[in-house]
Amino acid sequence: MEPVRRSPRRLDNIDRRILRELQADGRLSFVNLADRVGLSTSPCLERVRRLERDGFIAGYTARLDPALLDAGLLVFVEISLNYTSGRVFEDFRDAVRRWPQVLECHLVAGEYDYLLKVRISDMGAYRNLLGDILQQLPGVSDSRTLVAMETVVETSAIEVRRGP
């Protein structure tokens, strides 16, 4: 993945409105987006392209229904690593990136080293995955699983506050 350029440029209120609108609906046409933020189409398109180029907009995605795609079970796995090698963290990160079931992987502070967010079909699939985690991911010494019984809030939206 190409590193994102970070811009020292400050966002004005129109930029922030563009970000809020696109975050709510990334499929908005430029005509509709321009109308919502009070610009004509060309200046709006220029601003969106600049926000993309400067890294404020990292990409566009579609939200999929996991239950319809045989991935209705959401689990969080806390992983502890043994520190037998100086490369244990790098090796773990490289290996976990290859697993398509892992939606997120975070290095965390606390009792465990990593927190994984995983979507799979059912408990049988998770039992198999857990065996793979313990046997195939380098440096894993312990794990703890939390099964989500209900998702109350799930979003990737970031609050875009009004400017100064």
Secondary structure by P-SEA (a helix, b strand, c coil): ccbbbbbcccccaaaaaaaaaaaacccccaaaaaaaacccaaaaaaaaaaaaaaccccbbbbbbccccccccbbbbbbbbbbccccaaaaaaaaaaaacccccccccccccccbbbbbbbccaaaaaaaaaaaaccccccccbbbbbbcccccccccccccccc
